[in-house]
Amino acid sequence: QVQLVESGGGLVQPGGSLGLSCAASGSIFSIYVMGWYRQAAGKQRALVADITRGGITNYADSVKGRFTISRDNSKNTVYLQMNSLKPEDTAVYYCSARGLGNSAPNSWGQGTQVTVSS
């Protein structure tokens, strides 16, 4: 199994920036895709961005041009740089991982709160 530990959440003003990181351990050889999901209060968990082992990225339309996902395979770490933050970005952000044999994430981090407010 893969263990994921997130860090970097917090409170930021609209228009500001925040960076999240997620370190993976355990069966890291099985990881094909790592990504970030978020869940706002009263809403369903939704994809923010993900990245394959080879560096192919995918973003939700709502964050394109503002967020950047990256991956350091040597450190088994995935990052999410969030710029031009909006109040609508407020949510709990979860790191995720899945292998080639899975169509959905099968490992999750504990979640980190991101609050965008004046």
N, C-alpha and C positions, 0 to 999 in steps of 0.2 A: 504494500500500500504506500501511497504518497502522502506525506504530511506537508501542509502549507501554512506558513506563518506570515501574516501581513503586518505592515507598519506604515505610518505616515498620514493617517487621517487627522482631522481637526476642523477648526472654525476658520473661515476665510471670508472676506468681503467680496461682493459681486465685482467681477472684473479681475480678481486676483488669481493666483496660481497655487497649486498644491501638487506634490509628488507622492505617489504610493509605491511601495515595493512589496514583493512577496518572494520569500525564500522557500524552495522545495527541498525535501529530504526523503529518504526511504528508497522506494523503487523508482528512482529518477530515470532509469534507462527506459522505462515504459512510457514516458511522457511524450506525446506527439504535439498537442496543442495546449498552450496555457493562455489564460485570459482573465478578464474582469467582468463581473456582473454587478448590478446594483439593484437595490430594492428600497423604494421610497415608502413612507408610511402609508398603509392602506392600498399599496400597489403590488403587482406581481414582480418577481425577480426577472430582470431583463438583461440581455447581453449589452455590454458597453464596447468591448473590443477583445479580440483574441489574436494570437500569433502562433504560427506553426514552428516546428523544430528548424525548418529551413528559412524562417524569417518572413513568411507570407502573412500579411496583416489583414484584418477585417474590422470595420468600425460601424457602430450604429449611426444612422443618419444624423441623429441629434447631437453627436459629438465630433463629427468629421470637421477637420480644420482647427479644432480646439484641443483635442486630446491626442497624445502620442503613446503607443504601446511599444515597448522594446524588451529584448530578452538577452541575457548574458548566460549562455549555456555553460561556460566555464565555472560560473558561480551558482548555477541552478536557480537563477533569479529572474523574475519578470517585473517590469516597471510600468507605471502609468503616470505620465506627465499631463496634468490638467491645467490648461490656460483659459483665460477669458471665462471664468466660472460664472454660472448663473444660479439664481435661487432654485431653479428647476433641477439642478444637479444634486441637490441635497438628497442623500440616501445613505444606506449602509452599503459599502462596497466590498464584494467578496472576490477573492482570488480563486481560480479554478484550474483544473488540469484534467486531460483525458488522453487515452491511448488510441492507437490505430483501430482497435476493435470496438470502440465505443462511439456512438453518435451524439452523446451528450456528456458533459463533465461528470466524472466519477470521483473526484476529490475536490474538497472545498476548504478554504481557510475559515477562520473564525469570524471574519467581517470586521471592518473598521468604519467608523462614522465620519462622513464628510458633510459639513453644514456650511452652506453659503448664505450669508445673511448680513445685513447692515446693522 
